[in-house]
Amino acid sequence: WRRIVENYKYLYWIKMNIDNLNLALLKLENALMTYKKDLNYAGKIRVVFLGSQSILFFHDNIVSNAVIASYEIDIILNIEPFNKKILTSLSNNINFAYGYQSDFHEKEFFFIDDMTNEENQYSYIEKFPMNWERRAITVLNKNDLEFLCLDKHDVCVLKLIANREKDIDYVCALIQGSLINKKKLLKSLNDISKNFNKEKLQSIKNKIKYFYSLPQINILNKKN
C-alpha cells in the first residue's frame, strides 16, 4: 500500500490512504487504554484528527498529491475531567511511541503528531471555528475513548488561515475537485473570523473566490 510520490514537490512524502488512518486509530486506541491504566486515570479521553489527512475519513479514494501526500497525521487530545499533568503525560507518551523518528515512523514512513502541547494555532480547541463539534464526525466511541474528525470545511479554514503553500494547494485541490461546499466553507470562516482583522478576512475570501473560478478537476479514483 505504500507508494512514494513521484512529484518532486512531495519527494519525501508518501501517498497517505485510509489504511494509514485506520492503523493510527488502532495504535492510538490500544496505547491510550494502556496509558489510562498506567496513570490510574478514569476519565474520558477525546482525540481529534485535525490535519490534512482527516479528509480521508470523508473521501477515501482521493488521488491528488496536493491532498494526500504527507508524512504525518495530526491530532490533539482533550480529557474530562481536565488534569494538565495527565494530559501532558498522555501527549508525550504518544509522541514518543508514534511521533517523529520513532520506531513506528521508521517502519511505516509516517508518524502521528500529537500537537496538544505545542504553541501554535492548531493546538487549542478554542481556536477552532465555533460549533465545530456539531460538524465533526465520530470515528470511534467506546471505553471512554472518543475519536473525532474535524469537518473538512473547518480543516480548510484552518489551512487558509495558516496560509502556507502546501495548505493553499490543499484547499485549492479540494475545491477544484468539487469536494468542498462554498456555503459551508464561508460559514465556517465566519465562525472563526472574529479573531482576524478585516484585511486578512477579505484576503481569505478572495482566495476562496478565485479557487471557485478555476476549472473543475477529478481528484477521485473511481471505485469498482
Secondary structure, DSSP 4 states (H G I P E B T S, - for coil): ---B--SGGGTT-EE--HHHHHHHHHHHHHHHHHHHHHTT--SEEEEEE-SGGGGGGT-TTB--HHHHEESEEEEEEEEES--HHHHHHHHHHHHHHHSTTSHHHHHHS-EEEE-TT--STTS-GGGSPTTHHHH-EEEEEETTEEEEE--HHHHHHHHHHH--HHHHHHHHHHHHTT-S-HHHHHHHHHTTGGGS-HHHHHHHHHHHHHHHHSPP---BPPP-
